Amino acid sequence: MAEITTSLDWAEVSIQLENAAKKMKRYGPDMLRMSNGIAAMVKKLSEEEIVCRRMGRQTRQHKELLAKINEEIANFERYLTFGVLLSG
Protein backbone atom coordinates (compact mmCIF):
# COMPACT_ATOMS: atom_id res chain seq x y z
CA MET A 1 0.00 0.00 0.00
CA ALA A 2 1.39 3.36 -1.02
CA GLU A 3 1.54 6.12 1.57
CA ILE A 4 3.10 9.55 1.73
CA THR A 5 4.74 11.36 4.64
CA THR A 6 5.45 14.65 2.84
CA SER A 7 4.15 16.31 -0.30
CA LEU A 8 7.41 15.43 -2.05
CA ASP A 9 6.54 11.73 -1.85
CA TRP A 10 3.50 12.29 -4.07
CA ALA A 11 5.54 12.45 -7.29
CA GLU A 12 6.72 8.88 -6.86
CA VAL A 13 3.38 7.53 -5.65
CA SER A 14 1.40 9.26 -8.39
CA ILE A 15 3.55 7.69 -11.10
CA GLN A 16 2.87 4.22 -9.72
CA LEU A 17 -0.87 4.81 -9.37
CA GLU A 18 -1.32 6.52 -12.73
CA ASN A 19 0.61 3.82 -14.59
CA ALA A 20 -1.71 1.21 -13.12
CA ALA A 21 -4.77 3.34 -14.00
CA LYS A 22 -3.62 3.85 -17.60
CA LYS A 23 -3.59 0.08 -18.12
CA MET A 24 -7.32 -0.04 -17.43
CA LYS A 25 -9.16 0.61 -20.66
CA ARG A 26 -12.68 1.11 -19.36
CA TYR A 27 -12.11 2.90 -16.05
CA GLY A 28 -8.74 4.56 -16.75
CA PRO A 29 -10.00 8.11 -17.43
CA ASP A 30 -12.10 8.12 -14.27
CA MET A 31 -9.17 6.89 -12.22
CA LEU A 32 -6.94 9.62 -13.64
CA ARG A 33 -9.53 12.22 -12.59
CA MET A 34 -9.41 10.81 -9.08
CA SER A 35 -5.63 11.06 -9.14
CA ASN A 36 -5.91 14.72 -10.13
CA GLY A 37 -8.17 15.30 -7.13
CA ILE A 38 -5.58 13.79 -4.81
CA ALA A 39 -2.92 15.96 -6.47
CA ALA A 40 -4.94 19.07 -5.58
CA MET A 41 -5.06 17.92 -1.96
CA VAL A 42 -1.28 17.37 -2.03
CA LYS A 43 -0.86 20.95 -3.24
CA LYS A 44 -2.73 22.15 -0.15
CA LEU A 45 -0.52 19.88 1.96
CA SER A 46 2.57 21.48 0.42
CA GLU A 47 1.30 24.93 1.35
CA GLU A 48 0.59 23.73 4.88
CA GLU A 49 4.12 22.30 5.13
CA ILE A 50 5.45 25.79 4.50
CA VAL A 51 3.36 27.07 7.41
CA CYS A 52 4.67 24.24 9.59
CA ARG A 53 8.28 25.12 8.78
CA ARG A 54 7.62 28.75 9.65
CA MET A 55 6.01 27.80 12.96
CA GLY A 56 8.59 25.15 13.77
CA ARG A 57 5.99 22.48 14.52
CA GLN A 58 3.40 20.33 12.80
CA THR A 59 -0.06 21.88 12.76
CA ARG A 60 -3.33 20.05 13.30
CA GLN A 61 -4.45 20.90 9.77
CA HIS A 62 -1.26 19.34 8.38
CA LYS A 63 -1.92 16.12 10.28
CA GLU A 64 -5.53 16.04 9.07
CA LEU A 65 -4.59 16.69 5.44
CA LEU A 66 -1.90 14.00 5.53
CA ALA A 67 -4.32 11.46 7.02
CA LYS A 68 -7.01 12.34 4.47
CA ILE A 69 -4.60 12.07 1.53
CA ASN A 70 -3.33 8.68 2.69
CA GLU A 71 -6.93 7.52 3.07
CA GLU A 72 -7.71 8.69 -0.48
CA ILE A 73 -4.62 6.87 -1.80
CA ALA A 74 -5.81 3.68 -0.10
CA ASN A 75 -9.28 4.15 -1.63
CA PHE A 76 -7.69 4.74 -5.04
CA GLU A 77 -5.81 1.46 -4.75
CA ARG A 78 -9.03 -0.35 -3.78
CA TYR A 79 -10.81 1.14 -6.81
CA LEU A 80 -7.93 -0.02 -9.01
CA THR A 81 -8.43 -3.53 -7.72
CA PHE A 82 -12.19 -3.40 -8.30
CA GLY A 83 -11.66 -1.98 -11.78
CA VAL A 84 -9.32 -4.80 -12.73
CA LEU A 85 -11.76 -7.39 -11.40
CA LEU A 86 -14.70 -5.83 -13.24
CA SER A 87 -12.77 -5.51 -16.49
CA GLY A 88 -12.21 -9.23 -16.51
MIKOL-412621 format. One record per residue: residue number from 1; residue in one letter; x, z, y of N, C-alpha, C, CB in turn. Coordinates in Angstrom, 3 decimals, always signed. Each point is the difference from the previous one (the first is absolute). Glycine has a CB too. Layout:
BEGIN
   nr  rest        nX        nZ        nY       caX       caZ       caY        cX        cZ        cY       cbX       cbZ       cbY
  NUM     A         X         Z         Y         X         Z         Y         X         Z         Y         X         Z         Y
...
END
This chain:
BEGIN
   nr  rest        nX        nZ        nY       caX       caZ       caY        cX        cZ        cY       cbX       cbZ       cbY
    1     M    +0.841    +0.000    -1.176    -0.841    +0.000    +1.176    +0.884    +0.000    +1.237    -1.839    +1.212    -1.237
    2     A    +1.579    -2.130    +2.126    +0.769    -0.106    +1.235    -0.471    +1.064    +0.988    +0.335    -2.482    -0.374
    3     E    +0.590    +2.987    +1.150    -0.305    +1.020    +0.992    +1.033    -0.095    +1.105    -1.052    +1.518    -1.737
    4     I    +0.640    -1.216    +2.959    +0.936    -0.041    +1.108    +0.205    +1.407    +0.554    -0.704    -2.360    +0.549
    5     T    +1.864    +2.590    +0.039    +0.281    +1.273    +0.667    +0.207    -0.210    +1.495    +1.030    +0.883    -2.113
    6     T    -0.652    -2.110    +2.493    +0.120    -0.362    +1.416    -0.554    -1.418    +0.165    +2.057    +1.511    +0.334
    7     S    -2.272    -1.893    +0.907    -0.529    -1.338    +0.252    +0.987    -1.090    -0.421    -1.334    +0.934    +1.898
    8     L    +2.593    -0.607    -1.950    +1.009    -0.993    -0.402    -0.120    -0.389    -1.468    +1.516    +0.927    +1.734
    9     D    -2.086    -0.044    -2.543    -0.178    -0.287    -1.425    -1.055    -1.068    -0.251    +0.681    +2.331    -0.489
   10     W    -1.554    -2.561    +1.472    -1.108    -0.932    -0.178    +0.476    -1.419    -0.270    -1.363    +1.434    +1.491
   11     A    +2.444    -1.853    -0.873    +0.476    -1.377    -0.188    +0.243    -0.293    -1.481    +1.052    +0.053    +2.288
   12     E    -0.415    +0.855    -2.960    +0.306    -0.181    -1.419    -1.270    +0.061    -0.858    +2.272    +1.007    +0.393
   13     V    -3.114    -0.037    -0.103    -1.227    +0.171    -0.780    -0.945    -1.171    +0.219    +0.249    +2.488    +0.152
   14     S    -0.366    -2.961    +1.083    -0.925    -1.097    +0.281    +0.408    -1.276    -0.726    -0.481    +1.019    +2.226
   15     I    +1.764    -1.261    -2.343    +0.461    -1.191    -0.727    -0.442    +0.069    -1.450    +1.977    -0.206    +1.533
   16     Q    -1.808    +1.361    -2.150    -0.407    +0.163    -1.402    -1.505    -0.202    -0.167    +1.907    +1.594    -0.348
   17     L    -2.678    -0.958    +1.226    -1.458    -0.083    -0.121    -0.518    -1.409    +0.301    -0.143    +2.416    +0.639
   18     E    +0.682    -3.037    +0.398    -0.478    -1.336    +0.372    +0.390    -1.045    -1.027    +0.153    +0.649    +2.390
   19     N    +1.010    -0.515    -3.015    +0.376    -0.943    -1.054    -0.966    +0.082    -1.170    +2.395    +0.189    +0.691
   20     A    -2.783    +1.032    -1.035    -0.966    +0.163    -1.093    -1.363    -0.567    +0.406    +1.229    +2.064    -0.798
   21     A    -1.620    -1.879    +2.054    -1.300    -0.503    +0.469    -0.019    -1.523    +0.052    -0.308    +2.096    +1.334
   22     K    +1.418    -2.713    -0.979    +0.055    -1.458    +0.103    -0.152    -0.671    -1.361    +1.462    +0.240    +2.005
   23     K    -1.152    +0.474    -3.074    -0.125    -0.565    -1.342    -1.457    -0.062    -0.449    +2.273    +0.883    -0.546
   24     M    -3.126    -0.140    +1.216    -1.422    +0.011    -0.344    -0.685    -1.141    +0.744    +0.022    +2.518    -0.392
   25     K    -0.577    -3.439    -0.334    -0.602    -1.169    +0.641    -1.328    +0.346    +0.674    +1.117    -1.457    -1.701
   26     R    -1.957    +2.181    +1.022    -1.353    +0.233    +0.504    -0.041    +1.085    +1.072    -0.878    -0.706    -2.215
   27     Y    +1.597    +1.796    +2.028    -0.100    +1.140    +0.903    +1.197    +0.133    +0.940    -1.346    +1.129    -1.739
   28     G    +2.301    -2.032    +1.656    +1.214    +0.066    +0.802    -0.229    +0.105    +1.506    +1.051    -1.297    -1.781
   29     P    -1.867    +0.430    +2.371    -0.218    +0.077    +1.455    -0.595    +1.336    +0.455    -0.321    -2.461    -0.017
   30     D    -0.594    +2.997    -0.774    -0.590    +1.292    +0.341    +1.046    +1.109    -0.075    -2.225    -0.792    -0.860
   31     M    +3.064    +0.721    -0.132    +1.048    +1.012    -0.161    +1.001    -0.075    +1.150    -0.275    -0.107    -2.498
   32     L    +0.578    -1.095    +2.954    +0.925    -0.139    +1.121    -0.607    +0.563    +1.286    +0.989    -2.037    -1.089
   33     R    -2.305    +1.908    +1.252    -0.667    +0.611    +1.156    +0.104    +1.516    -0.060    -1.582    -1.941    +0.122
   34     M    +1.447    +2.490    -1.317    +0.148    +1.450    -0.156    +1.420    +0.432    +0.349    -1.769    -0.001    -1.791
   35     S    +2.737    -0.799    +1.384    +1.395    +0.300    +0.312    +0.237    -0.008    +1.504    +0.693    -0.997    -2.189
   36     N    -1.334    +0.067    +2.885    +0.121    -0.048    +1.460    -0.595    +1.248    +0.652    -0.093    -2.502    -0.104
   37     G    -0.973    +3.020    -0.480    -0.596    +1.235    +0.504    +0.942    +1.184    -0.152    -2.247    -0.899    -0.569
   38     I    +2.917    +0.963    -0.567    +0.974    +1.068    -0.222    +1.160    -0.162    +0.975    -0.647    +0.152    -2.442
   39     A    +1.050    -1.392    +2.701    +1.102    -0.250    +0.939    -0.349    +0.506    +1.402    +0.684    -2.013    -1.353
   40     A    -1.937    +1.877    +1.751    -0.422    +0.515    +1.308    +0.098    +1.522    +0.035    -1.540    -1.970    +0.286
   41     M    +1.197    +2.610    -1.397    +0.131    +1.457    -0.069    +1.469    +0.417    +0.056    -2.124    +0.122    -1.341
   42     V    +2.994    -0.910    +0.718    +1.435    +0.299    +0.013    +0.545    -0.136    +1.419    +0.223    -0.802    -2.387
   43     K    -0.768    -0.124    +3.154    +0.426    -0.142    +1.398    -0.322    +1.273    +0.781    -0.363    -2.497    -0.119
   44     K    -0.831    +3.048    -0.111    -0.359    +1.263    +0.650    +0.923    +1.126    -0.457    -2.389    -0.764    +0.158
   45     L    +2.755    +0.740    -1.445    +0.928    +1.004    -0.526    +1.348    -0.102    +0.693    -1.177    -0.059    -2.210
   46     S    +1.636    -1.158    +2.433    +1.276    -0.213    +0.678    -0.027    +0.584    +1.407    +0.361    -2.079    -1.352
   47     E    -1.462    +1.864    +2.047    -0.136    +0.555    +1.348    -0.021    +1.530    -0.041    -1.260    -2.061    +0.713
   48     E    +0.621    +2.606    -1.733    -0.052    +1.457    -0.134    +1.371    +0.571    -0.374    -2.415    -0.170    -0.683
   49     E    +3.211    -0.594    -0.057    +1.357    +0.447    -0.323    +0.852    +0.125    +1.262    -0.189    -1.097    -2.249
   50     I    -0.043    +0.241    +3.206    +0.713    +0.098    +1.276    -0.363    +1.308    +0.691    +0.031    -2.518    +0.224
   51     V    -1.317    +2.849    -0.229    -0.444    +1.267    +0.595    +0.642    +1.181    -0.728    -2.188    -1.066    +0.680
   52     C    +2.257    +0.991    -1.995    +0.603    +1.081    -0.787    +1.478    +0.181    +0.346    -1.633    -0.464    -1.848
   53     R    +2.348    -0.636    +2.013    +1.423    +0.109    +0.363    +0.164    +0.629    +1.377    +0.510    -2.015    -1.403
   54     R    -1.401    +1.674    +2.315    +0.067    +0.582    +1.346    -0.278    +1.498    -0.022    -0.717    -2.194    +0.952
   55     M    -0.241    +2.595    -1.801    -0.377    +1.408    -0.075    +0.956    +0.812    -0.877    -2.371    -0.685    +0.346
   56     G    +3.068    +0.002    -1.228    +0.929    +0.682    -0.892    -0.654    +0.610    -1.222    +1.367    +0.449    +1.966
   57     R    -2.611    -0.823    -2.235    -0.704    +0.509    -1.181    -1.075    -0.989    -0.408    +0.454    +2.386    +0.684
   58     Q    -0.933    -2.229    -1.915    -1.040    -0.884    -0.511    -1.362    +0.491    +0.494    +1.400    -0.553    -2.051
   59     T    -2.182    -0.342    +2.598    -1.318    +0.365    +0.505    -1.046    -0.071    -1.114    +0.645    -0.847    +2.281
   60     R    -1.769    +1.477    -2.025    -1.094    -0.017    -0.971    -0.535    -1.420    -0.170    -0.600    +2.373    +0.610
   61     Q    +0.520    -3.117    +0.492    -0.503    -1.374    -0.080    +0.932    -0.868    -0.849    -1.082    +0.266    +2.262
   62     H    +2.379    -0.026    -2.159    +0.960    -0.757    -0.810    -0.234    +0.275    -1.484    +1.690    +0.087    +1.876
   63     K    -1.870    +1.178    -2.220    -0.250    +0.358    -1.400    -1.283    -0.643    -0.508    +1.204    +2.167    +0.348
   64     E    -2.253    -2.141    +0.485    -1.275    -0.586    -0.404    +0.088    -1.513    -0.170    -1.157    +1.851    +1.187
   65     L    +1.839    -2.516    -0.261    +0.171    -1.453    -0.106    +0.784    -0.371    -1.254    -0.072    -0.178    +2.498
   66     L    +1.139    +0.913    -2.756    +0.833    -0.275    -1.172    -0.803    +0.177    -1.287    +2.038    +0.744    +1.274
   67     A    -2.826    +0.329    -1.350    -0.824    +0.233    -1.185    -1.048    -1.105    -0.160    +0.363    +2.482    +0.246
   68     K    -0.985    -2.885    +0.859    -1.023    -1.043    -0.057    +0.596    -1.339    -0.431    -1.283    +1.194    +1.792
   69     I    +2.451    -1.523    -1.263    +0.651    -1.262    -0.369    +0.354    +0.001    -1.484    +0.916    -0.232    +2.336
   70     N    -0.361    +1.329    -2.825    +0.356    +0.058    -1.419    -1.242    -0.075    -0.887    +2.024    +1.360    +0.586
   71     E    -3.128    -0.795    -0.126    -1.256    -0.110    -0.738    -0.479    -1.451    -0.022    -0.598    +2.363    +0.647
   72     E    +0.713    -3.055    +0.489    -0.409    -1.404    +0.060    +0.899    -0.883    -0.878    -0.869    +0.386    +2.332
   73     I    +2.149    -0.077    -2.394    +0.908    -0.747    -0.875    -0.410    +0.196    -1.454    +1.881    +0.253    +1.668
   74     A    -2.218    +0.978    -2.034    -0.444    +0.272    -1.371    -1.293    -0.758    -0.300    +1.086    +2.278    +0.085
   75     N    -2.017    -2.295    +0.864    -1.248    -0.762    -0.179    +0.290    -1.492    -0.150    -1.245    +1.727    +1.344
   76     F    +2.166    -2.233    -0.540    +0.382    -1.410    -0.067    +0.517    -0.337    -1.402    +0.558    +0.009    +2.470
   77     E    +0.275    +0.859    -3.004    +0.526    -0.235    -1.348    -1.103    +0.031    -1.047    +2.167    +1.007    +0.706
   78     R    -3.143    -0.113    -0.533    -1.142    +0.037    -0.929    -0.797    -1.298    +0.083    -0.122    +2.509    +0.225
   79     Y    -0.114    -2.984    +1.000    -0.740    -1.250    +0.176    +0.760    -1.183    -0.602    -1.030    +0.930    +2.092
   80     L    +2.350    -0.900    -1.998    +0.794    -1.049    -0.648    -0.254    -0.002    -1.503    +1.759    +0.198    +1.793
   81     T    -1.761    +0.985    -2.375    -0.241    +0.112    -1.429    -1.389    -0.521    -0.373    +1.546    +1.972    -0.073
   82     F    -2.566    -1.564    +0.841    -1.354    -0.472    -0.261    -0.090    -1.513    +0.170    -0.906    +2.209    +0.758
   83     G    +1.555    -2.734    +0.250    -0.024    -1.445    +0.242    +0.605    -0.775    -1.143    +0.126    +0.443    +2.417
   84     V    +0.963    +0.058    -2.955    +0.645    -0.671    -1.142    -0.914    +0.059    -1.220    +2.290    +0.595    +0.896
   85     L    -2.921    +0.549    -1.110    -0.895    +0.128    -1.154    -1.234    -0.897    +0.137    +0.801    +2.355    -0.305
   86     L    -1.324    -2.478    +1.515    -1.179    -0.816    +0.215    +0.315    -1.490    -0.053    -0.943    +1.834    +1.379
   87     S    +2.159    -2.185    -1.005    +0.392    -1.409    -0.005    +0.165    -0.526    -1.411    +1.126    +0.331    +2.185
   88     G    -0.855    +0.567    -3.094    +0.124    -0.396    -1.393    +1.343    -0.472    -0.268    -2.319    -0.569    -0.103
END
